[in-house]
Amino acid sequence: MKLTGRAFPRRQNTRAAAGAAPAASSRLGWLDALRGIAALSVAIYHFALPFYWLHIDHAPRNFGDPGIFGVMLFFLVSGYIIPASLERRGDVRSFWAGRYFRIYPVVIVTALLSLLILPRNHSVIQAFAFDHPLLSVVGNAPMVQDLTGVPNLIGVMWTLTYEMIFYFFVTALFVNGKHKKSAPLAIGFAGAALLLGSWLPLGLLTADGGLPANRHLTVAVLVIVITAMVCFLTGRVDLTRWGGTMLGGLGLVLVVLNGRSAAFETLLIFATMFSGTVLYRLEHGQIDRLPALLCCGFVLTSGVLCGFMYNRDNALWRTWSESWQSFSGAYLGAWVVFAIGMLLRHRRFPRWLTWTGSISYSVYLLHNPIIHFMNWKLEGRPPFTSWQDRSLQFFGLMAALLVISYLSYRLVEIPFQNLGRKAIKALNRRFPAELPSARPAAPAAPAAPAAREPQPADPAAEAAARPVLDGAGRG
């Protein structure tokens, strides 16, 4: 391949460039489609209107919570793609720069516009932020506020905490050469959810200490995260390993000792994300089929059983669900949809759905401000009662959401992602990073096929052409 490439550099590169985009689009379309489904599910559930139209406002109690379904589907997608992004890059510094330029700009813009446009009594910003602005900003800055006792700046940002902690875990595993242990980790978290689902203490570090405890934990978390990021910025292998280990330890302490949600839900989230990684490794031949399927089967069974055993009484206030059926049904549904998407991954998905997936991060963050804006403008007016009026209201909301999310994607997400890539390229030119994966990968024979793949198919590069959930997800 190298000799051929040297002999015909321009012609071959031209063909590769021409064929790369369709191939990448085909291979990543199923992930975009799943993101689109997840984002629309959460938005529609928060709009709530379809349930009123059809007089099935208690359907989530009996069949499944669309909000839980959406976020669990997001977590599966993130688990599938985020570790692959880091491993293919091999550069922790670039990975984290991409994450920050991906996640923070839309959060900041959404918060600022909400403060400027919405009145206080209809603000999407939590009341705690107005009463304790400095603590709220500092507490939300590392994006792990849901595990530090500081309320989320915007309610839906709770999922970003678990995305961020997952990044902590993935980074710690990678820098210590343990990143291929996805299956044992998924099984471990799922088993802990089954055994400790109602036992782990909630908010142990902050529950009884009031605001001083929140401040102390917030400062401690901020110092650890900043120190880890400085270690990454140096580009040195030893310091990068220190930083990754610090983040992994921080994440584990927060998950075990200071959870906000029910313990079974918190643990299941990480079991679910690492299961997504297992499915990625199965697809790419990094794990045998039987262990992968047994692992995922165990996690799925644990999730359904945890809902049945633990999502009752006071736990319902922690998971924001109505019954054990709503949790277990939604969890099962997320797995079923992800499995269908994966089985159909080589097929083309509807363009509108993949387009929705590309703007899914903005859809997820912006739908609540749009709901609050609608409530503000309709304040004092009689509620809509006919199905025609409710249909018009719903489709008007959805159209506004999609248009505004697309503008956010084009004007905020893409420019800042481009800025992030330029910044890390400039940093790498000025201060080249030592790649931790370069040391053990000396006999790079298995790496050759990955190098021949079209560049946009790299999940890390997807942030360039299309957003990654974070998301999210949540990416």
C-alpha positions, 0 to 999 in steps of 0.5 A: 500500500505504501509503495502504491501510494508513493507511485500514484499519490495524487490520483489515489488520494483523489479517489480516496477523498471522493469515496471517503464521505459517502462511506463515512456517512453510511457507517455513522448514519445509524448513530446519528439516527439513534441520537435523533430518536433519543433527542426527540424522545426527551423533547417530546416527553418534556413538551408533554402535549402528545400525552394530553392529546391522546388522554394517555398522560399515565402511559409512561407509568405503565409502558416506559418513560420516554425521558429515561428511554432517551437518555439511556439511548444517549448513554449507549451511543456515547459508550459506543463512540467516546472510548473509540475516539480517545483510542484512535487519537491516542492523544489525551490532550487532543481528546479533552480539548475536543470535549471542552470545545464540544460541550461548553459553548452551547451550554454557555450560550444557552444559559446567557440567552436564557438570562437575557430573554426569559423573565425570572419567573419563567427562567430555565436557570435553576433558582439556586443559581440566582441565590448563590451565583458564584457557587453555582457557576463554579460548581457547574464549571467542571460539569460534575455538579449532579454529584457534588450537591450543587444544582444543575444550572439548567435541569437537563444538564444532569446527564452531562455529569455522567458523560463527564464522569465517564470521560474521567473513567475512560481517560484513567483506563487509557493512560494506565493501559486498561482500556480494553477492560470494558466488559468486566467494568460493565459487569461490575457496575451492573452487579453493583447496581443489583446488589447495592441498588438501594444501599449506597448512601446519597450525598454522603459528602454534602448532605449534612454539611449544608452550603459549607460542605457544597463549597468545600467539595466544589473547590476540591473538585475544581482543584483536582480537575484543573490540576489534571488538565494542566497535566494533560496540557504538558503532553508528557506521558508521566504527567498525563498518567497522573492526570488521568488517574486523578480524574478516575479516582475523583469520579469513583469517589463521587459516584460511590459517596455522593450520588444524587439519584438512586444508586441503582440508576447511577451505577446502571448508567456506567454499566450501560455506557461501558456496554456500548463500548463492549458492542463497539469492540465486538463490531471491530473484532476486539472481543469474542462474540460470546463474552460480549453477548453475555456481558450485554445480556447481564447488563440488560437483565440487571437494568430491568431487574433493578427497576423492578426491585428498587424503583419504588417509593422514595426512589421515584423522586430520585429517578423522576419516574412514575413506577418501576414499569416506567423505568424498566420498560424505558431501559429495555426499550433503549437497548432494543432500539440501539440493537436494531440500529446496530443491526441496520448500521450498513443501511441508509437511514432517513436523511431527516433523522440523521440530520436531527441526530447531527443537531441533537446536542442543541435539541437536548439543551434548547428544548427546555428554554423554548418550553419556558418561552412558550409558557411565558407568552401563553401566560394568562391565556386559556389552555388549548383544549381541542386536538387541532389547537394542541396539534398546532401548538406541538408542531409549532414548538417542534418546528421552532426547536429544530430551526433554533437548534440548527442555527445553534449547530451552525453558529455555535457548535461548528465554529467552536469545534473548528476553533478547538481543532485549530487550537490543538493543532497549534499547541501540538506544533508548538509543544508536541505531545508524547502519545501514551499509546505509542509505547505499547503499540510498537509492533503496529501490524494490527493498526494498519487496517485502521489507518486505511479507513476514511478519516471521517469514520473516526469517531473522534473526527466525527466532531468535525463533520457532525456532533458527538453526543455527548452527549450526551451526550449527553453526548 
